[in-house]
Amino acid sequence: MGAAADVNGLDYGKRFLYLQERYRKPDGSKWTHAGIERATKGFVRANYLTNLVHGRIQQPGTDRLQAVAQVMRFPYELWFRKESPSELSGKDGPRTLAARLEQLFEKRPYNRTGRSFTNAEVAELTFGALSEERIAAAREGRIRDLEGSQYLALSNVFGVDVSYWYTDPDDLPPLDDQWLSAARTEKGRAVLNKFHRRSEKQKDMILFLLDQLAEGDESGQGKPG
């Protein structure tokens, strides 16, 4: 039986096979089902992953998906990409790694200098995760994908959430001054990170509450404190 997609069109079995190939152990070997079971202390069992790959589990629990992502060291958001697994590397589509990097280099100035980052400055701020040469190769399109830890390092440098690297092009947030201002602060990044992990229903509730707060602020203007 082939892997089947869930009601949202996500094929978790094929996606896991891609991630298993892409995110390997430090020694370069692939994570086996049994290895993941041991690493999660039995929380994600080998036969669970086998059933996932063969389409017998179409809607896996998010807690198990999170456990696999943590063990294999890839961003949890990769489970939920709308693209097919073959596109996860960013080799296809209009929004490549190079394009995403150029947008950040153009829109996100280096606070110390007020001008655009140089490759050397970004490399220094990743604390060894990326070399100046590798950043240049990624910007020029000679490298089309990076490791999960390298995306995290770049996110910290530019002050964007890690989902920036994996979100569909049409869903990318506009990097305007207001958005960047929020992303520059620790508290702002914390709010953005927590918000994007909520369900759509929860996001609607949060936005409703924020609108209520804004209305309260407006109605309170001019009143004595």
C-alpha positions in Angstrom: 0.0 0.0 0.0 1.3 3.4 -0.9 1.5 6.3 1.5 -1.8 8.3 1.7 -2.4 12.0 2.3 -4.5 13.3 5.1 -7.4 15.6 4.7 -5.1 18.6 4.3 -3.3 17.0 1.4 -0.1 16.3 3.4 1.7 13.0 2.7 3.5 12.4 5.9 4.9 9.1 4.8 6.7 10.5 1.8 7.6 13.5 3.8 9.3 11.4 6.4 11.3 9.5 3.8 12.6 12.8 2.5 13.5 14.0 5.9 15.1 10.7 6.8 17.3 11.1 3.8 18.0 14.8 4.3 18.6 15.0 8.1 21.1 12.3 9.0 23.1 11.5 12.1 26.3 13.3 12.8 28.3 10.3 11.3 26.3 10.6 8.1 24.2 7.5 8.5 20.4 7.6 8.2 18.1 7.4 11.1 16.4 4.0 11.2 13.0 3.4 12.7 14.5 1.5 15.5 17.0 4.2 16.1 14.3 6.8 16.4 12.4 4.5 18.8 15.5 4.3 21.1 16.2 8.0 20.9 12.6 8.9 21.9 12.7 6.3 24.6 9.9 4.3 23.0 7.6 7.3 22.6 7.7 6.9 18.8 7.9 3.2 18.1 9.5 1.7 15.0 6.2 0.1 13.9 4.5 3.5 14.1 6.9 4.9 11.6 6.5 1.9 9.4 2.8 2.4 9.4 3.3 6.1 8.7 5.5 5.4 5.6 3.0 2.9 4.2 0.0 5.2 4.6 -1.7 3.3 7.4 -1.4 6.4 9.6 -2.8 9.5 7.8 -3.1 11.9 10.7 -0.1 11.4 13.0 -0.2 13.0 16.4 1.7 16.3 16.6 3.4 15.2 19.8 5.0 12.3 17.9 5.9 14.6 14.9 7.6 17.0 17.4 9.5 14.1 19.0 10.8 12.9 15.6 11.8 16.5 14.6 13.7 17.0 17.9 15.6 13.7 17.6 16.5 14.2 13.9 17.2 17.9 14.4 15.1 19.5 11.8 12.6 22.4 12.1 9.1 21.0 13.2 7.5 23.2 10.5 8.9 21.0 7.8 6.2 18.4 8.5 3.6 20.9 7.3 4.9 22.2 4.0 2.3 22.4 1.3 4.8 21.5 -1.4 5.5 17.9 -2.3 8.5 16.3 -0.6 10.6 16.5 -3.7 10.3 20.3 -3.5 11.3 20.6 0.2 14.9 21.2 -0.7 14.0 24.5 -2.4 15.3 23.4 -5.8 12.0 24.3 -7.5 9.7 27.2 -7.3 10.1 30.9 -7.5 11.3 31.4 -3.9 14.7 29.9 -3.7 17.2 30.0 -0.8 19.2 32.6 -2.7 16.1 34.8 -3.2 15.2 34.5 0.5 18.7 35.4 1.5 18.9 38.4 -0.8 15.6 39.7 0.6 17.1 39.7 4.1 20.4 41.2 3.0 18.4 44.0 1.3 15.8 44.6 4.0 17.6 43.8 7.3 20.5 46.1 8.1 23.2 45.3 10.5 22.5 47.1 13.7 26.1 47.9 14.4 26.7 49.7 11.1 23.2 50.6 9.8 24.1 49.2 6.4 23.5 45.8 4.8 25.4 42.8 6.2 28.5 41.5 4.5 28.9 37.7 4.0 31.8 37.9 6.5 29.7 39.6 9.2 26.9 37.0 8.8 29.4 34.2 9.0 30.9 35.6 12.2 27.5 36.0 13.8 26.6 32.4 13.1 29.5 31.4 15.4 30.9 28.8 13.0 27.6 27.3 11.7 28.3 28.9 8.3 31.4 30.0 6.6 31.7 33.2 4.5 32.3 31.0 1.4 29.2 28.9 2.1 27.0 32.0 2.5 28.4 33.4 -0.8 27.6 30.1 -2.5 24.0 30.1 -1.1 23.4 33.7 -2.2 24.7 32.9 -5.7 22.5 29.8 -6.0 25.4 27.3 -6.0 24.0 25.8 -2.8 20.2 25.3 -2.8 19.6 24.0 0.7 21.2 24.1 4.1 21.1 22.1 7.3 18.4 22.8 9.9 21.0 24.2 12.4 22.3 26.5 9.7 18.8 27.9 9.0 18.4 28.5 12.8 21.7 30.3 12.9 20.7 32.6 10.0 17.3 33.2 11.6 19.1 34.4 14.8 21.3 36.7 12.8 18.5 38.4 10.8 15.9 38.3 13.5 13.3 36.3 11.7 11.5 33.1 12.6 12.8 29.9 11.2 9.5 29.3 9.3 10.7 32.1 7.0 12.9 29.6 5.2 10.1 27.0 4.7 6.9 29.0 4.2 5.2 29.1 0.8 6.2 32.1 -1.2 2.7 33.6 -1.2 2.6 33.3 2.6 5.9 34.9 3.4 5.5 37.9 5.7 6.3 41.3 4.3 9.6 42.5 5.6 8.4 46.1 6.1 9.7 48.4 8.8 6.9 47.5 11.3 7.5 43.8 10.9 11.2 44.2 11.2 10.8 46.4 14.3 8.9 43.7 16.0 11.4 41.0 15.0 14.4 43.0 16.3 13.3 42.7 20.0 13.5 39.6 22.1 9.9 40.0 23.3 8.7 40.7 19.7 10.4 37.5 18.4 8.9 35.5 21.3 5.4 36.7 20.4 5.8 36.0 16.7 7.2 32.5 17.4 4.4 31.5 19.7 1.7 33.0 17.5 2.7 31.1 14.3 2.7 27.8 16.2 -1.0 28.2 17.2 -3.9 26.6 15.3 -5.9 28.8 12.9 -8.8 28.9 15.5 -6.4 30.0 18.2 -4.9 32.7 15.9 -8.3 34.1 15.2 -9.0 34.3 19.0 -5.7 36.0 19.6 -6.3 38.6 16.8 -9.8 39.2 18.2 -8.4 39.9 21.7 -5.8 42.2 20.2 -8.5 44.1 18.4 -10.5 44.4 21.6 -7.4 45.8 23.4 -6.9 48.3 20.6 -10.5 49.5 20.8 -10.1 49.8 24.5 -7.0 51.9 24.1 -8.8 54.2 21.6 -11.9 54.6 23.7 -9.7 55.5 26.7 -7.8 58.3 25.0 -8.5 61.6 26.5 -9.8 60.2 29.7 -8.1 61.2 32.9 -5.8 58.6 34.3 
